[in-house]
Amino acid sequence: MPPGSAPRVELHAAGLRYGAATIFEALDLSLPAGRTTCLLGPSGAGKTSLLRLIAGLAHGAQGRAEDEAGDGLDGRIAYLAQQDLLLPWSNVLNNVLLGPRLRNEPVTGALEQRARDLIAQVGLAGREAERPGRLSGGMRQRVALARTLMEDRPVVLMDEPFSALDAITRYRLQDLAAELLRGRTVLLVTHDPLEALRLGHGVRIISGTPARLDAPLAAPGEPPRALDDPEVLRLQAELLRRLVVAQTNHGQGRGSTDT
Amino acid sequence: MKLLRPLLVFLGLILAWQAAVVATGAPHYILPAPVRVAGALAEHWREILGHGAVTAAEILLGLLLGVLLGCTTALIIAGVRPARRWLLPVLVISQAIPVFALAPVLVLWLGYGLASKVAMATLIIYFPVTAAFYDGLRRTEPGWLDLARTMNGTGLKTLWRIRIPAALPALSSGLRVATAVAPIGAIVGEWVGSSAGLGYMMLQANARMQIDLMFAALFALALLAVGLYAAVDAALKRALPWQAEDGRALD
């Protein structure tokens, strides 16, 4: 993605309730253009809901995500969920080509070549004709990453995309994602402080009922950061401390019924 | 082993049959021994084949029509919200009337020939196919639909590329049920009024006290039904290979 082409993402006074429960209200969030923002928080704090709201997938929510000019983001967002959501009846190539197919775009030779290039970039050259059922979890998530990149959208929303993977696979995929998503405006929801610090330019913590965001924690340098970077380790301790506070507040905010 | 097992089951059933004949001492005009039935099969195989072909045609045509109608109905009620409200009650009411009770009416309207039996078979499989496919179309993995929405997929393409393929396993179990019950429709149709088919043959043989021939026709019918089911089952497994491999991913 060429520099400067990704928009800043603004969310103003967003609200979401499920029945009587208010997940969040009057929530503001700004995602810096071309940067990766990581969203951490206790389970049930509304991380996924917030991401779905930005993606336009939350029904009955108030507020919508806009760019700096106040335009909606429809058609500029790609979404990568925790499950790979690959279609089991389609092979790797056709899964990567799903977006154009669903939009009824003619699949030209050039488009197919781009899909093949992306498959090669995620390290799966030669596996184009295989169905997802024959791939490991890590390979499947790499296909999902290629499918996301195929969309070539300036804004990418990721909901714990690596959480179901083993440590080594996760580490490799983090590197790959950081490299391939450079220059896009990315929101990454994760429960892993170390992942947030490896991949994020900034880290936000969401907690409480209704949920609040704390001040952004900026991490220095360019992601992906090395795991043994002393600054990463120092910030991890800081993040953990904030998360423990957030978790405690979150539990209290929900009252004693939540066990 | 794959072929051996059904063969052993078959032999076991024949043995049980023979044992029942010996144990009960039933006269051959009540329960003929397997040997007598085999004799009737050998003697009348041309007739049986001819009548079997008629019944097979009724079943196959009924399956084809019933599946076409059922799939179309399921697509309409899954895709068009107002249609759902009007069609679902009609569907349920149509099932509340026993198909067997309709057989005389169908014969009256469509005559003694093929048409009334095809209509019976169609009617009897219409509901299982419609219900199974509609259920499958309704239960698309929500994540896939979210993905399609963020990709700005069109409704029709999402139906074609995601919802229909995702509903195929459900449809295929509907098809298996349909294949198993379709012969019932054809035979009941033949019993009510016909001039050909295995059901007709059984009635004729019964009336003439040719009990071994009646059993031979019944045997042929069972063979036809089992063969048809096996063929449909194999075809469905071939058509949906990802269904079998889905459960055994590498990790």
Interface residues (C-beta under 8 A of the other chain):
Chain A: R52 A55 G56 L57 D74 G75 I77 A78 Y79 A81 Q83 L85 L87 P88 W89 L98 G99 R101 L102 R103 N104 R131 P132 G133 R134 L135 S136 G137 R140 E151
Chain B: E141 G143 W144 D146 L147 A148 R149 T150 M151 N152 G153 T154 K157 T158 R161 I162 P165 A166 L168 L240 P241 W242 Q243 E245 D246 R248 A249 L250 D251
